[in-house]
Amino acid sequence: MEGCYEDWAEDQRHHYAEQFSRVLNGLAKLSVSEKRWNDALKYANETLELDPYREDLHRLVMKVLAAQSKTSAVKKHYESMSALLKDELGIEPSSDTRQLFHELTS
């Protein structure tokens, strides 16, 4: 469908992009449950490339980094995500995200 910009093609592209994102999200969560940290990070980051504002996936990344004892990486990820939300959307991370960050870094 590349090069086709008719409405039906845009609808199909959007539908398949959403399905792809859901599959990646599911793979990330499955990888966490199986403690396959590298796979979880890979799938979560791929999903975040498609939708960088998904705080649920940012929280998952922070949990995985904490499980790997990478506290400085948790802080770096949180700061990067916070800057993105502030710069692009003019908002702060949700209370759930802030609370998790404090739990993981305390």
TAURQUI-V211916 format. One record per helix or strand. SS is the DSSP state (H for helix, E for strand). FROM is the first residue (numbers start at 1). LEN is the number of residues. If there is no record, write none. Layout:
ss->[SS,SS]
from->[FROM,FROM]
len->[LEN,LEN]
This chain:
ss->[H,H,H,H,H]
from->[7,37,55,71,95]
len->[27,14,13,19,11]
